[in-house]
Amino acid sequence: MTTSRLPPLNALRAFEAVARHRSFRKAADELFVTPAAVTHQIKALEEQLGVELFRRLPRGVELTPAAAAALPLFQRAFELLTRGVGELRDYGRTPHLTVKTTPTFASRWIMPRLHRFLAVYQGIDVRVLASGNMIRPTERPPGAEEAPESEPDLDIRFSNGRPAGEHVDLLFAVDIVPMCHPRLTRQGEHPLKTAADLRYHALLHGDTHIEDRTRSGWAQWLRHAGVTDVDPRRGLQFDHSTLALDAATDGLGVTLATPLFASDELARGDLVVAIPQAIRLDRAYYAITAAASVSRPEVVAFRKWLLEEAALDAKNAQGATEKKKRPRGGLRP
């Protein structure tokens, strides 16, 4: 179908609004027209396409299979139109990009490093959107729907598999170790010295699988350490792992965290690695670059910077591991 044969844009917008709201009246309110005008547009669209789009019910409307199948494509199309209008409006203004990620990754990884990017690319505005709904499986459960939203230029996810997409980069896997305030390891009736001592201390949770004995971070770590008499679900639960780290810094218990996200606290001595036994999670951080943004110079620069920073972290972690393995005193020539 050529562009000249496309139905009127107003009719397509009316279809998308009615399908999203499941209501002609709500769609009319959103579009600032009368319900009769929306009904007329939908009827004309159905006649032009030769396809029934809605079934009228006593309360609201029901999408036909054809309409339900087409709706995600129309929503995506209108999102792209909105982005295109924004690009035209912003042409010639300060280059900018939007990065969406988890609150923990934003506050514990991006923000401490962002000054290095801005020092090189001083003319680029970076918008960081932190969302708590970024820890996700590769597939949603059957019947689950994801609300449409404006697509960021880069979407950094904590995923249990490579996300779908053409422009996906693995940043790094995540190794976690128990961390706590130093006094928990040397004071009290039961100082934390071994994995078995965890039975006397509160567990701090910052993940989404606390109710699943087999999938939570603590469940995996305790199983790996051979500890069977500690309930992995007990303790304090937080929405984000950064809050669990804050609680550990305050001496409220023991949390599992990657040293990458606690480097400042470890350097200051506010936190210590309680038990130097790490496990690798079955999830990792991936950067997904939007297809519509992948060629923009500012996005190219930020993507390159992300990968360079991640590679530097991996190199530093490997160097620290090799240093620990090196014999004390070295070898004499």
Residue pairs with C-beta under 8 A, 6 or more apart in sequence:
6 12
7 45
7 48
7 49
8 41
10 41
11 41
11 42
11 44
11 45
11 48
12 45
12 74
13 31
13 78
14 27
14 31
14 38
14 41
14 42
14 45
15 41
15 42
15 45
15 53
15 67
15 74
16 71
16 74
16 75
16 78
17 26
17 27
17 30
17 31
17 38
18 24
18 27
18 38
18 42
18 54
18 61
19 53
19 54
19 63
19 67
19 68
19 71
19 74
20 27
20 71
20 75
21 27
21 30
22 60
22 61
22 62
22 63
23 60
23 61
24 35
24 38
24 39
24 42
24 61
25 35
27 38
28 34
28 35
28 37
28 38
31 38
42 53
42 54
45 53
46 52
46 53
51 64
51 66
51 67
52 64
52 66
53 63
53 64
53 66
53 67
54 61
54 62
54 63
54 64
54 67
55 61
55 62
55 63
55 64
63 71
72 148
75 148
76 148
79 148
79 150
79 151
80 292
82 150
83 150
83 151
83 292
90 96
94 123
94 124
94 125
95 123
95 124
95 125
95 296
95 297
95 298
96 124
96 125
96 126
96 127
96 298
97 124
97 125
97 126
97 127
97 153
97 154
97 293
97 296
97 298
97 299
97 302
98 127
98 129
98 152
98 153
98 154
99 110
99 126
99 127
99 128
99 129
99 152
99 153
99 154
99 155
99 156
99 302
100 128
100 129
100 130
100 131
100 134
100 152
100 154
100 155
100 156
101 110
101 128
101 129
101 130
101 131
101 134
101 155
101 156
101 157
102 130
102 131
102 132
102 134
102 135
102 156
102 157
102 158
102 240
103 130
103 131
103 132
103 240
103 242
104 206
104 240
104 241
104 242
104 261
105 134
105 156
105 158
105 285
106 128
106 130
107 130
107 242
108 242
108 245
108 260
108 261
108 262
109 260
109 261
110 128
111 128
112 263
112 264
113 309
114 126
114 128
116 305
116 309
117 124
117 126
117 301
117 302
117 305
118 124
118 126
120 305
121 298
121 301
121 302
124 298
124 301
124 302
126 302
129 152
132 239
132 240
134 156
134 157
134 158
135 157
135 158
135 159
135 207
135 208
135 283
136 157
136 158
136 159
137 159
137 160
137 161
138 159
138 160
138 161
138 162
138 163
138 164
140 146
151 290
151 292
152 290
153 289
153 290
153 293
153 296
153 299
153 302
154 287
154 288
154 289
154 290
154 293
154 299
154 302
154 303
154 306
155 287
155 288
155 289
155 290
156 171
156 285
156 286
156 287
156 288
156 306
157 163
157 285
157 286
157 288
158 174
158 283
158 284
158 285
159 283
159 284
159 285
159 286
160 282
160 283
162 168
162 170
162 286
163 286
163 288
165 288
165 291
166 291
167 288
167 289
167 290
167 291
167 294
168 286
168 287
168 288
168 289
169 286
169 287
169 289
169 303
169 306
169 307
170 284
170 285
170 286
171 284
171 285
171 286
171 287
171 306
171 307
171 310
172 260
172 284
172 285
172 310
172 313
172 314
173 280
173 281
173 284
174 258
174 280
174 281
174 283
174 284
174 285
175 258
175 259
175 278
175 279
175 280
175 281
176 217
176 221
176 256
176 257
176 258
176 278
176 279
176 281
177 256
177 257
177 258
177 259
177 273
177 274
177 275
177 276
177 277
177 278
178 198
178 221
178 254
178 255
178 256
178 273
178 274
178 275
178 277
179 245
179 248
179 254
179 255
179 256
179 257
179 262
179 265
179 266
179 271
179 272
179 273
179 274
180 192
180 201
180 248
180 251
180 253
180 254
180 255
180 271
180 272
180 274
181 248
181 249
181 250
181 251
181 270
181 271
181 272
182 269
182 271
182 272
183 251
184 191
184 192
184 201
184 251
184 253
184 254
184 274
185 191
185 192
185 193
185 272
185 274
189 200
190 197
190 200
190 201
191 197
192 198
192 200
192 201
192 254
192 274
192 275
194 275
195 222
195 225
195 226
195 227
195 275
195 277
196 227
198 222
198 227
198 230
198 254
199 229
199 230
201 253
201 254
202 234
202 235
202 236
202 252
202 253
202 254
203 218
203 230
203 232
203 234
203 235
203 236
203 253
203 254
203 255
204 235
204 236
204 238
204 244
204 247
204 248
204 252
204 253
204 254
204 255
205 216
205 217
205 218
205 235
205 236
205 237
205 238
205 244
205 255
206 217
206 238
206 239
206 240
206 241
206 242
206 243
206 244
206 245
206 255
206 256
206 257
207 216
207 217
207 241
209 215
209 216
209 217
209 219
210 216
210 218
210 232
210 233
210 237
211 233
212 219
213 219
213 232
213 233
214 220
216 232
216 233
217 256
217 281
218 232
218 233
218 235
218 256
219 232
220 279
220 281
220 282
221 256
221 277
221 279
222 228
222 230
222 232
224 277
224 279
225 275
225 277
235 253
236 244
236 247
236 252
236 253
238 244
238 247
241 255
241 257
241 261
242 261
244 255
244 257
245 255
245 257
245 261
245 262
245 265
245 271
247 253
247 255
248 254
248 255
248 257
248 271
249 265
249 270
249 271
254 274
259 266
259 273
259 317
260 313
260 317
262 271
265 271
266 272
266 273
287 303
287 306
287 307
289 299
289 303
293 299
294 300
294 303
